[in-house]
Structures are given as C-alpha cells and as structure tokens.
Amino acid sequence: MAKSYLRGHEIEQVNGEWVYVDTKEPTEETWQQRACGHCHKHATTEGHDACLGTLPGVMNACCGHGQDDEAYVQFLDTSIIRGCDSLEIMNILRKYATNNRDGGIR
C-alpha cells in the first residue's frame, strides 16, 4: 500500500484512490475543508498557507506542512528555492510584510 502526506496529514492509496489515514475520506473530495495537519490552520481566503499569508514578491509558496524538505518559495521571476533555505526566506519576507503593511517591494 502506497503512503504519503498531504498538507501535513498522512494519506494512503486504497483501491487506486488516495484517502486520509485517520478518516478514510478521499483526499480529492475533502482536502480543501481540512486544516493543515502541522499548524492546524485553514488556508487563507486567497488560498495561501495560513502560517505564511501573502508574501511580497512571491508567486507561489508552501510551508511544507511539517516536512521541511517539501517547503518551497517561487518568486515572480519564476526562480525557486526549496527546503530549509525557503523557510528562512519566508520568515524574512513575513517580517518585511509586517513592517511594510503595503507589502510592496521597492
């Protein structure tokens, strides 16, 4: 049986379908209703990881949901940084966004 993680929750493949290990609910139908399995927060209304919010100068980002090697940040120029380095950059960008409420990078 194949096993993996989805947004911090353990999942497994049963009869060709990915389901949550704890509830056996299909991930395809219910993933948007579940909070992050690591920080236990729901995504923002914009769809961002709640622990990240909106990061300035970033196209896409994922906190890794408890798995640092899964974290990444993709900048507007499409460059990508992954793993622990991306978590460090996200922390810097969150501080910047907090100190500069307009969120713009100059």
N, C-alpha and C positions, 0 to 999 in steps of 0.2 A: 504494500500500500504506500503510495507517494504521500509525503508530508511536506509542509512548508509553513510560511507565516504570511498573513495579510494584515497590514496595518496593526501589527503587534499582537494578533490573535493566531493561535495555532490552527492550521487547516489541514485537511486530508482529502484525498481523492477516493470517492466511494462510487462504484459503478459508473466511472467516467465523469463524475461531477465533483467539483470542489465544494466541501462543506466545512463549517466550523466544527472543531473537535468537541467543544463544550455543549453546543446546542443541536448539532447535526443539521442546522439550517443551511441551505445553499448560499454560497457566497455571492453568486451572480445576482440573486434577488434581494439580498439583505445588507450588503456591505455598506451602503450609504447611511443606513439607520444606526450602525454601530459606532460607538465612540472608539477612539484609539485604545488599543489594548495596553499601551505603555503609560500615557499620561491621563487616560480615561476622559478625554475631552472630545467633543464632536468637532468636525470640521467647521470652519467659518462659513458664513453665507456665501462668500466668494469661492468656497471650495478648498481653501488653504488649510494646512495642518494648524490646529488651534494654537499649538505651542510656538508656531512661527509667525502667524499673522501674515500681513503683506510686507514683504521685504523689498526695499528700494533697489532698483537696478536688476531685479531678478525676474526671469521669465517663468521658471519652474523650480520647485524645491521640495524635498522630502526630508523629514527629520530622522527617518529610519525606523521610527516606532519601536525604539529599544534595541535595534540592531545597527550599531554604528556603521558597519560596512555597507549597509543599504542606503545610508543618507547621501544626498547629493544636492548641489545647487547649480542651476543653469542660468547664466547671465544673459542679458539682452543681446549680446553679440554671439550667442549660442555656445560659448565655451562652458565646460562643465568641470566641476571639482567634486570629487566623491570621498566618502568615508569621513574619518575624524577631521580632516582638514576642512571639509564642508561644514561640519558642525561648528568649528571655530569661527569660520566666516559668517555663518548665520548669527552667532552670538554678537559679533561685531556689528552686523547690519541691523539687528534688533535694537542695539544700544543707539546706533545712529538714528534710526527711525523714531525712537522715543525722544531723543534730544532735538530732533528736527521734525516737528509734527507735520510739516507739509510733505515729508517723505521724498522730496526731490534730491537727486544727486546733481551737484553742480561741478 
